[in-house]
Amino acid sequence: MAMQNNKNYTIKEKSNHVWLVALVAILVGSFLSWLMVYNLAASKSAFTSEINKINNSLEHIGDANSSMVSFSGYQDNLFNSLSDSTQSQFGNVNNAISDANKQISQTKTNLTAITTQVSSLQTQISTLQTQTGTLQTQNNTLQTQSSNQATQLTQLNTQLTTLNQTAGNTQTALTTLTAKVNGLPAGIQITPSVSSNTITLTINSSVAQSVAFDIEFRPTTDFPTTKATMDGALAALYTTPPVALTAGSSVRGDYNLYWNTSDSTYHLGAITFVTMRTSLLAGTNTKTITFVTTGSYEILIMPEYPTGTSTGSW
């Protein structure tokens, strides 16, 4: 576009020179016509002189026009050279601008990629921060658990120490008990029989020894006391015992009661008697125990080996 403007300017300059020359020629011709009309009465020599002057003037005008044309051509060349140089420079500038635009476009593309990478890195950093927070929480939890475990370990060590002491005491007690058991007389064999409210014990003892007997009467049918309090039930049972036992002498019974939800009263569970000691000879022995009962019972008998100095014998 800049080159087109320069060419238009050059054409307009040439047109202006032509019109200027034509205007000058018209003015000169008009002036000569006027002079000719004005000086029709002049002499031939004077006319000739004037014609020569006019010719000289025309020659000067022609020379001036030639000079002007030459100058105009020179100016046109200068303008053309300037236009070509300018157009070349514009082309270089346009090329530079195009290159710059390409670089700018590439830079924008690179910036977009970098922005995407930065966004991805920010997301990764956020994820890492979250994971770091989670790991910190887990670490705190582990530290708390470790502290708790340390406390528990201390408590366990204390318990182990106590357990070791208890085990030592238990071992001591077990050793003592073993010694006592080993020091007990050899066992006995008992064959019981019941007939007419009499318990007959046929006892085979390997050595002479003293024993007592644990005799339990367990009701085979329900035995209600009709009492809603334990004290009332025991008072009634001790006032009127359902079982009276004699082993050499009268033996007191102890009562086991249980609460029956069906009638909200206490019922008899069992009556336990522990006899005084009795002496056994090595070999076969017979012992007799009598009893009186109200109701039906199952009778359980176990030997007891006294370790104290209880009195009485039967």
MOQUIDA-V828832 format. One record per backbone hydrogen bond with DSSP energy under -0.5 kcal/mol. CO is the residue of the C=O (numbers start at 0). NH is the residue of the N-H. E is the energy in kcal/mol with one decimal. If there is no record, write none. Layout:
co	nh	e
CO	NH	E
CO	NH	E
This chain:
co	nh	e
0	4	-1.9
1	5	-1.6
2	6	-2.0
3	7	-2.2
4	8	-2.2
5	9	-2.1
6	10	-2.3
7	11	-2.5
8	12	-1.9
9	13	-2.2
10	14	-2.4
11	15	-2.2
12	16	-1.8
13	17	-2.0
14	18	-2.4
15	19	-1.9
16	20	-2.4
17	21	-2.7
18	22	-2.7
19	23	-2.6
20	24	-2.5
21	25	-2.6
22	26	-2.6
23	27	-2.8
24	28	-2.8
25	29	-2.7
26	30	-2.5
27	31	-2.6
28	32	-2.6
29	33	-2.4
30	34	-2.3
31	35	-3.1
32	36	-2.7
33	37	-2.9
34	38	-2.9
36	39	-1.0
38	41	-1.8
42	46	-2.9
43	47	-3.5
44	48	-2.7
45	49	-2.2
46	50	-2.8
47	51	-2.7
48	52	-2.2
49	53	-2.9
50	54	-3.3
51	55	-3.2
52	56	-2.9
53	57	-3.3
54	58	-3.3
55	59	-3.0
56	60	-3.0
57	61	-3.5
58	62	-3.4
59	63	-3.2
60	64	-3.1
61	65	-3.2
62	66	-3.2
63	67	-3.0
64	68	-3.2
65	69	-3.2
66	70	-3.2
67	71	-3.0
68	72	-3.0
69	73	-2.6
70	74	-2.9
71	75	-2.9
72	76	-2.8
73	77	-2.8
74	78	-3.5
75	79	-3.2
76	80	-3.4
77	81	-3.4
78	82	-3.1
79	83	-3.1
80	84	-3.1
81	85	-3.3
82	86	-3.6
83	87	-2.9
84	88	-2.9
85	89	-3.6
86	90	-2.8
87	91	-2.8
88	92	-3.4
89	93	-3.5
90	94	-2.9
91	95	-3.0
92	96	-3.3
93	97	-3.0
94	98	-2.9
95	99	-3.0
96	100	-3.0
97	101	-2.5
98	102	-2.9
99	103	-3.2
100	104	-3.2
101	105	-3.0
102	106	-3.0
103	107	-2.8
104	108	-2.5
105	109	-3.1
106	110	-3.1
107	111	-2.8
108	112	-2.4
109	113	-3.0
110	114	-3.2
111	115	-2.5
112	116	-2.7
113	117	-3.3
114	118	-2.8
115	119	-2.6
116	120	-3.0
117	121	-2.9
118	122	-2.4
119	123	-2.7
120	124	-3.1
121	125	-2.8
122	126	-2.7
123	127	-3.1
124	128	-2.8
125	129	-2.5
126	130	-3.0
127	131	-3.0
128	132	-2.7
129	133	-2.6
130	134	-3.1
131	135	-2.6
132	136	-2.5
133	137	-2.9
134	138	-2.9
135	139	-2.8
136	140	-2.8
137	141	-3.1
138	142	-2.7
139	143	-2.7
140	144	-3.2
141	145	-3.2
142	146	-2.7
143	147	-3.1
144	148	-3.3
145	149	-2.6
146	150	-2.6
147	151	-3.3
148	152	-3.2
149	153	-2.5
150	154	-2.9
151	155	-3.4
152	156	-3.0
153	157	-2.5
154	158	-3.1
155	159	-3.4
156	160	-2.7
157	161	-2.9
158	162	-3.6
159	163	-3.2
160	164	-2.4
161	165	-3.4
162	166	-3.9
163	167	-2.7
164	168	-2.8
165	169	-3.9
166	170	-3.2
167	171	-2.4
168	172	-3.1
169	173	-3.5
170	174	-2.7
171	175	-2.5
172	176	-3.1
173	177	-2.9
174	178	-2.3
175	179	-2.4
176	180	-3.2
177	181	-3.1
178	182	-1.4
179	183	-0.6
180	183	-1.2
186	205	-1.3
188	203	-2.9
190	201	-2.3
192	199	-3.1
194	197	-0.7
196	290	-2.2
197	194	-2.4
197	199	-0.6
198	200	-0.5
198	288	-2.7
199	192	-1.6
199	201	-0.6
200	202	-0.7
200	286	-2.3
201	190	-2.4
202	204	-0.6
202	284	-3.6
203	188	-2.3
204	282	-3.5
208	279	-3.4
210	277	-3.0
211	303	-3.4
212	214	-0.7
212	274	-2.7
213	215	-0.5
213	301	-2.1
214	272	-3.0
215	217	-0.6
215	299	-2.5
216	218	-0.6
216	270	-2.3
217	297	-2.8
222	267	-2.9
226	265	-2.8
228	232	-2.2
229	233	-2.9
230	234	-2.6
231	235	-2.0
232	236	-2.1
233	237	-3.2
234	238	-1.8
235	239	-2.2
241	293	-2.2
243	291	-2.2
244	250	-2.6
245	289	-2.2
246	248	-0.5
248	246	-2.7
250	244	-0.6
251	273	-0.5
253	271	-2.7
254	256	-0.5
255	268	-3.5
255	269	-1.4
257	266	-3.0
258	260	-0.6
259	262	-0.5
259	263	-1.3
259	264	-1.1
264	259	-2.7
265	224	-2.4
265	226	-0.5
266	257	-2.3
269	255	-2.7
270	216	-3.2
271	253	-2.5
272	214	-3.0
277	210	-2.5
279	208	-1.6
282	204	-3.2
284	202	-3.6
286	200	-3.4
288	198	-4.1
289	245	-2.9
291	243	-2.7
295	219	-2.0
295	220	-0.6
297	217	-2.9
299	215	-2.8
301	213	-3.3
303	211	-2.7
303	305	-0.8
